[in-house]
Amino acid sequence: MGFPETFKALSDPVRREILVMLKDGEMSAGEIGKRFDMTGATISYHLSQLKKAGLITENKYKNFIYYEINISVFEEVMLWFSQFGGKEK
C-alpha cells in the first residue's frame, strides 16, 4: 500500500460512497451491493480496489465475506495532510 494506490482508490465516487457506508461498521458484499444499481461483478471490482489500496479489510464468516474500514491507512493519510495546514505568516 502506498499513497498512489490510496488516492487512486479514493478518486472514484462509488468507492468513496462504500467507505462512507462502512464507517458505521462492517457490511457484507451483498449488503453493499443492494445500495447501488450495478452488477455484483462491478461491486466486487470496487471492493478489490479498496482492498488493494489497504483502505478496507475482509473477514470471512461462514459463507459470507464482511468488509470494514482499515483506520490505520486513513490515519496515515491524515498525518501526511496535516503537514500542510494552518501556519500563519
Secondary structure, DSSP 4 states (H G I P E B T S, - for coil): --HHHHHHHHTSHHHHHHHHHHTTS-EEHHHHHTTSSS-HHHHHHHHHHHHHTTSEEEEEETTEEEEEE-HHHHHHHHHHHHTTS----
